[in-house]
Amino acid sequence: MDLAALDPRRYDDQLAEKCERMRALFAEYTTPELEVFRSEPEHYRMRAEFRIWHEGDDLDYIMFDQATKSRVAIKQYLPASALINEYMIKLHDALRPTPALRHRLFQVDFLSTLSGELVISLLYHRQLDQAWTDAIEALLKEWNQPGVSFIGRARKQKICVERDYADEVLHVHGRPYHYRQIENSFTQPNGKVAEKMLEWAVDATRNSSGDLLELYCGNGNFSLALAQNFEKVLATELAKPSVESAQHNIAKNGIDNVTIIRMSAEDFTDAMNGVREFNRLKGIDLKAFNCNTIFVDPPRSGLDPATEKMVQGYDRILYISCNPETLLENMKTLGQTHTITKFALFDQFPYTHHMEAGVLLERK
């Protein structure tokens, strides 16, 4: 990251530049007015990671400045949540005098929530022993903060002290949704913007008929909020920890019309096209779902060609993209049959080049 760009006074200017760039990207298509969803100008990231630099018995958090290509020691980080910034200082003060925690530590990851929970992961170039666990337990006792947990990681080793997840609460049009977020699994980085994305998706699919198919569902982030607009939701996700947390989240929120399948989008496309059968689909009657709408939130690479063709078969396509360039590439196919009827920019990553886009596509 260009650390010099982290200036809240420039927030409006950088957002205006993104809006101009998004409109220019999609200029060849007829789009409605771009809906723009702002971020908080500081303390917006719910997760952050820092390398550790040792100098004798001292150590610092460091980042690499993309502009100067140099290593920069930091004590606070403007994008990170207020909770992360608070514990950056507390942890630094605890690490310095404690060799059992400091020795060969090379990275610290923080996962925080709007609900006030925090998981701190310490990564080492050595195997961890009982002295490490004892030191962490003593630290937690000293801090006396029930919502804080630690994970120690080394080669082929993972030690959890308390738990390896944080429980988040996101509010969607005033309704709270509970999400278990597993350490080292994907979660939306900008909590407040995540709430706005959920509200936009819910509004975009109001008055829907039939069922919803969702690919790349993660921990059920969108599935649970969208379930209110459909008779049933059928969602796919490949990562086992995300599927397990999605099942927990379904039960925690008391939602009874969401079914999660552990499959990749590519395999599910093969199943839908009858290319081959899958054991994971035994007991699930795909024909029992009447999906008129499909929701996709793919990785940065976008949809593969086979999935593009499968997605084209649905009357409405709700597409969230962390890479508008690959969304634009997918539009070469999807735009043949569908028209953009909603168009949004979500500023998940202020002060960076990255933009998050949302489109609702409806059959021509």
NUMI-202690 format. One record per residue: residue in one letter; x, y, z of N, C-alpha, C in turn. Coordinates in pm, whole numbers, plus 50000, padded with zeros to 5 digits. Layout:
<sites>
aXYZXYZXYZ/...
</sites>
This chain:
<sites>
m500844988050000500005000050000500875012450000/d500395022849928501045035849931500625042650061/l501515042350162501155047350295500865062350294/a501465069650202501225084050195499795087150150/a499145077450085497775079650036496735078550147/l497145073650263496205071650374495915084950443/d495095092950378494785106350428493285108550421/p492575108150536491115109950535490665122850468/r491525132750464491155145350397490985143450247/r491585132850192491495129950049490435119450018/y489675115450117488735104450093487755107549980/d487115119149984486125122549883486725123049744/d487935128149732488595128949602488895115049547/q489415106149633489745092749584488485084849547/l487385087149618486125080449585485575085749453/a485645098649432485185104549306485965098949187/e487275096949205488105091249098487655077049067/k487335069249170486865055549147485525055449073/c484645064449110483335065149043483525068148894/e484405077648865484675081148726485255069248650/r486155062048717486775050348652485765039148630/m484865036948726483855026448712482895029748597/r482455042148591481545046048481482245044348346/a483525048048339484265046748213484425032148172/l484655023448270484815009148241483595003448171/f482395007748216481155001848165480445011048066/a481195020348007480595030247918479945023847795/e480435012247753479865005947633478504999647658/y478104998547786476814992747821475855003547868/t474575001147844473555010047897473315006248043/t473665015248134473545012348277472685023048344/p472015019548451471355029848531472385038348605/e471935048348676472835056848754473625048348854/l474915050948863475775043448954475405046649099/e475085036249176474855037849319476205036649390/v476505046149476477825046849539477685045049689/f478445035649744478385032649887479755035449948/r479775045650030481005050550090481495041450203/s482785042350229483395036250347483555046850455/e483775042250576484325051350676485725055350628/p486145067850646487455071950596488635066650676/e488385061250796489465055150875488865044150963/h489735035151007489355024151096488225015751036/y488365012250909487315004950837487644990250816/r488914986450826489284972450798489144963950923/m488424952950909488214943851021489344933651035/r490214933050937491364924050948492604930850891/a493764926950945495034932850900496154923250937/e497224923650860498384915350892499644923650877/f500604920750963501844928450966503034918950982/r504104921650909505354914550932506024920451056/i506884912451117507614916651237509104917751204/w509694928851246511124931251224511814931951360/h512854923851376513564923151504514864931051497/e515134938651603516414945551621516874942651764/g517764933051778518204929151912517024923851991/d516774929652109515654925552192514384933452163/d514444942052064513284950152028512654944751900/l511454949151872510784944951750509744955351711/d509354955251582508374964751530507444957651433/y506204962951423505364959651309505924967051189/i505954960451074506414967350954505454964850839/m505424974550747504734973050620505694977450510/f505334973750388506174977650274505424988050193/d506024999650183505415010850112505625008749962/q504505007149888504605004649744505205016449670/a504985028449720505485040449651506995041449660/t507535038749780508975040449800509735027149796/k508985015849793509575002349794510445000049918/s510075006550026510885005550147510074999350262/r510804994650361510204988950481509935000350579/v508705000750635508315011550724507815005550855/a508435009750966507975005451098506755013851137/i505725007151190504505014251229504085009951369/k503415018851437502825015551567501305014951558/q500735022751465499295023051441499055022251291/y497835018251252497515016651111496125022351086/l496055033351014494805040750998493655032350941/p493865023750839492725015950788492165005850888/a492985000750979492544989951068491524995051169/s490664985951214489624989551311490244995451437/a489445003051509489915008851635490364997851731/l489664986351727490034975251816491414969851780/i491694968151651493014963451610494084973351652/n493844986151632494844996151671495104996051821/e494064994151900494234993352045495144981752083/y494894970052020495654958152058496994957151987/m497214964651883498574965651828499524970751935/i499094980952006499944986752112500074977152228/k498964971552273499004962352388499894950252358/l499744944752238500524932852203502004936252191/h502324947352128503724951452115504374952852251/d503664959052344504214960852479504384947452551/a503544937552517503644924352580504734915752518/l504974917452387505954909152318507384912852356/r507674925452367509054930052386509754923552505/p509124922752622509844917052737509644901852753/t509054895052655508684880952672509324872452563/p510524867052586511204859152483510374847352433/a509574841052520508764829452478507764833252369/l507364845852364506424850452261507144857352145/r508264863752174508944871752074509854863551983/h510454853052035511504845851964511004840051832/r511624844451723511384839751587509944841951539/l509284851651598507984856251549508214864351422/f507474861251314507704868651190506444875451136/q505274872451190504064878851139502974878651245/v502134889051244500964889751331499764893051245/d498704884951258497444887351188496364890551290/f495544900451258494424904251344493114902251267/l492134896051333490774895051280489834900651386/s489204912051353488304918551448486894918751393/t485944922651476484554923351435483934936451484/l482834940251419482064951751467481464948851603/s481304935951635480694932051763481694932151878/g482984935051848483964936751954484814924651986/e484824914451900485684902751922486964904051839/l488014897051884489324898151819490074884951829/v490594880351715491494868751711492864873751665/i493884870651743495254874651710496054862051678/s496584861351557497384849851515498864853751511/l499684845951578501124848151582501804837151501/l502614840851402503244831351311504744830951338/y505294818651348506674816851393507484808251296/h508794810751300509764802151232510384792551334/r509604786851421510064776851518508844769451570/q509074757851628507994750451689507624756551825/l506344756651855505854762651979505754752052088/d506024756152212506054746752323505134751552434/q505174744652548504304747952660504614761852715/a505874765952706506234779352755505474790052677/w505284787752546504514797252465503054797752512/t502454785952529501054785352573500894791952709/d501814789052800501724795052934501804810252927/a502684815352840502834829852829501574836352771/i500954829652674499714834952615498584834852719/e498474823952792497414823052893497604833653002/a498854836053039499124846553139498764860353084/l499034862352955498714875052893497204877352887/l496464867052850495004868252845494424870852984/k494994864453083494534866753220494804881253262/e495964886353222496304900253255495364909953184/w495074907453055494194916352979492754915353026/n492324903253063490964901053113489914906253015/q490054902252889489114906052784488544893252722/p487324889152759486764876352713486654875052561/g486554886252490486374885452345487654884052266/v488814882852335490114882052267490644867752272/s491094862652158491654849152148492994849552076/f493794839052097495104837952030495204824751955/i495944825351844496344813351771497834814251746/g498544803451773499954802551741500134793251623/r500884797751523501114789551404502604788051378/a502984775651347504334772551302504194761351199/r505284756751145505204746351041504514733951097/k503394730051034502594718351073502114719351218/q501864731551265501454733351404500474745051414/k499414742651488498434753151516497934751051659/i498104761151743497654760551882496634771651904/c495434767951945494384777751974494284779752125/v494304792052166494074795352306492764803252310/e491744797152362490354801552360489664796052235/r489774802552117489064797851999489734803251872/d489374797251759489974801351632488964808451543/y488004815151605487004822451529486554834651607/a485904843751535485264855251597483814855551550/d482904858651639481494859351605481104873851576/e480674876151453480304889451407478784891151405/v478344903451419476934906951402476864918351302/l476204915851187475994926051086474514929451083/h474204942251071472814946751071472384950350929/v471284944250886470754946150752469344951750764/h469204964450731467914971450748467374969350890/g468274970450987467894969651128467844955651186/r467934945451102467884931651152469304926351174/p469594920851292470944915551316471114901551256/y472234899351192472614886151141473924882151208/h473984869851258475144864851331475984856151238/y477274859051234478194851751145479424847151224/r479684834351218480944829151273482024830351166/q483094837451198484184839951104485414832151150/i485804822351071486924813651105488244820351065/e489194819951156490524825351126491104818551002/n491724826450918492384821550796491394817450687/s490114821050703489114819050599488654832750550/f488064832950431487664845950375486504852050454/t486634864850485485544872850539485604886550473/q484484893450468484474906850411485354915850497/p486304923150436487264930750517486724943650577/n485694949450514485194962450556483784960350611/g483654959750744482394955950807481234964850772/k481424977950778480334987250751479904986750605/v480864985650514480514984450372479864970850346/a480274960450418479634947450404478134948450436/e477804956050538476384958050571475654964850456/k476294974750394475674981850282475514972650161/m476484963750138476384954150028475204944750049/l475034940050173473924931150203472584938350183/e472504950650229471254958150211470944960450063/w471974963649984471794965549840471304952749775/a471914941349810471524928549751470094924849789/v469724927349914468344924549958467364933349881/d467674946149867466794955349794466684951449646/a467804946749589467814943349446466964931149415/t466734922649514466004910049490464634909849558/r464154921249604462824921449664461774917349559/n460674911649609459574907349522460014896649423/s461004888649463461454877649378460464866149385/s460494857949283459704845649284460644833749275/g460164822149320460974810049310462134809749408/d463204802849368464334800249455465584807449405/l466604807649491467874813949458468974803549456/l469804804049353471044796249350472194805749375/e473104801949466474264810349495475544802249480/l476494807649407477814801549394478804809649478/y479824802849531480874809349611480264815749738/c479534808149817478754814249926479564817050051/g480804811850062481614814550181480924809750307/n480864818250408480244814350535478744817450539/g478174819450420476744822550412476444837150427/n477444845550408477304859950429476074865650358/f475974863250228474814868150152473624858750162/s473894845650169472814835750167471764838550272/l472224841650394471294843150506470434855550490/a471034866550447470274878950431469304878150313/l469704871250205468854870250087467724860150103/a467834851150199466844840450215465434845850232/q465304857750289463984863550314463224866450185/n463954867750073463324871449946462974859649857/f463294847449902463104835749817462454824449896/e461824815249823461234803549889462334794749947/k463364792049865464504783949911465784789849852/v466914787049920468234790949870469094778449863/l469714775949749470684765249730472024771749706/a473004769149793474284776349788475434766449786/t476494770049713477674761449703478914768549755/e479804760949814481094765949863482044754149872/l483314756049833484274745049834485024743849965/a485404754950028486264754650147485514748550266/k486074737850322485394730850431485144739750553/p486144747650602485864756150718484714766050693/s484644771450571483574780750539482214773850538/v482174761650485480914754150485480464751250628/e481414747350714481064744450853480544756950924/s481184768450899480714780750963479374784950904/a479144782350774477854785550714476734777450779/q477004764550803475984756150869475704761351010/h476754765351080476574771251214475724783951204/n476014792251106475324804951092473854803151057/i473554793150975472154790050942471374786951070/a471964778251153471294774451278471204786251374/k472304793851386472344804951481471284815451448/n471034817551320470074827751278468654822351262/g468474809351287467134803551280466534804051141/i467374802251039466904802650900466754788350849/d465584785050795465304771050761465134768450612/n465444778250528465234776050384466534777250303/v467694774950370468994775650302469664761950307/t470094756950191470824744350180472214747250125/i473254742650196474644744850154475214731750101/i475844732349984476534720849926478014723949919/r478844714549965480294716649956480794712149820/m480834721549726481294719049590481864731849533/s482764730349438483234742049364482164746149263/a482234758549221481284763349119481444755448990/e482694751648959482944744248835482314730348841/d482454723348957481844710148971480324711148970/f479794721449034478344722949035477824725348894/t478574733048816478204735248675478154721948601/d479164713248623479164699948561477954691848605/a477594692648733476434685248784475154690248718/m475014703448710473814709248649473704705548501/n474854704448435474864701248292474844686148265/g474834678148374474804663648359476084657648309/v477184664948324478474659848276478894647748358/r478694648248491479004636848577478234638048707/e478194626948783477484626648910478464628749025/f477954633849137478794636749252478154630849378/n478994623849459478484618149584477934628849677/r478504640849672478074651549763476644656249734/l476114652349618474754656349584473734645449614/k474204634149668473264623549705472334628549815/g471054626249795470064630949892469564644949864/i470144651749762469694665149726469094664649586/d467824667849576467114667649449467204681449385/l468124682849293468314695849229467064700349155/k466274690549108465064694149034463974699849123/a464144698249256463154703749349463314718749366/f464404724249316464654738549325464224745449196/n463444755949211462984763849096463694777349100/c464954777249056465804789149068465674797848944/n465074809548964464994819348857466124829648867/t466714830548988467754840449014469014833249059/i470164838049013471444832649058472294844049111/f472994841349222473874851249282475294845949277/v476224854149229477634850149221478504861149280/d479484856949358480504865849415481834858649397/p482334858149271483484849649240484804855549287/p485864847549281487204852949310487614863249204/r488774869149223489214879949135489284875748988/s489464862948963489554858048825488214857948753/g487114859848826485794860148764485254846248735/l484244845648649483604832948614484364826248501/d484524812948512485134805348403484114803948290/p484534800648169483604800248054482404790948073/a482614779248132481494769948152480474775748249/t480964782048356480044788048453479324799948393/e480024807648309479364818548237478134813548164/k478304802748089477204797348009476074792448099/m476434785948210475404781048302474624792648363/v475364803148404474744814848466473784821748369/q474094821548240473234827648139471824821748137/g471674809748190470384803048186469364808548285/y469754817948368468854823148471468324836848429/d467064839348467466434851948427467134863948488/r467554862548614468224873648683469544868848741/i470564877048723471904874048773472324885548863/l472544882548990473084892449083474564889449097/y475414898949062476854896449051477594906949135/i478294902249237479194910649315480614907349270/s481394917649239482734915349185483774923449261/c484834916749305485974923649366486984927949261/n486664925349134487544929149024486684933048903/p486304945748891485434949848781485974946548643/e487304945248629487864941748499487424927848455/t487394918048549486944904648509485424904048497/l484704912348573483264913648551483004918648410/l483774928448367483634933848232483914923148128/e484914914748156485224903748064484054893948058/n483464890648175482304881748177481104887848105/m481024901248103479894907948038479904905847887/k481054902147829481074899147686480124887747654/t479994878347748479054867347732477694870747791/l477684875147917476414877647985475634888947920/g476334898747863475684910047799474964906347670/q475234894447616474524890047496473054887047525/t472784883147649471424878647685470784887147795/h471594894947868471084902047984471464916947978/t470654925048046470854939448055471124943348200/i472004952848222472304957848357471154966948402/t470484963048511469374971148563469684977548698/k470724973048764471244979748884472764979548876/f473384990248925474824992248904475354999349027/a476314993249096476764998749225478274997949239/l478825007149315480225007049356480265007049508/f480984997549563481164996549708482634999349738/d482915009449817484305013249843484865005049960/q485104992249932485654983150033487084986750072/f487844992049977489284994049997489675008449967/p489335017750056489715031750034491225033450015/y491585043649940492975047749919493775037649838/t493095027949776493765018349689493085018749552/h493685011749456493135010749321491885001849319/h491724993349419490684983049415489284988849431/m488354983249352486944986849360486104974149368/e484984974949436484024964049442482784968549365/a482324960349272481184963849189480024954549218/g478824959549194477624951349202476734954449084/v476234943949017475274945948907474144935848922/l472944940248884471824931248864471584930548715/l471634918448662471424916248519470074909248501/e469274914348409467974908248382467884904748234/r467204893448208467144888448070466474898647978/k467064900247859466514909647762465144904947713/
</sites>
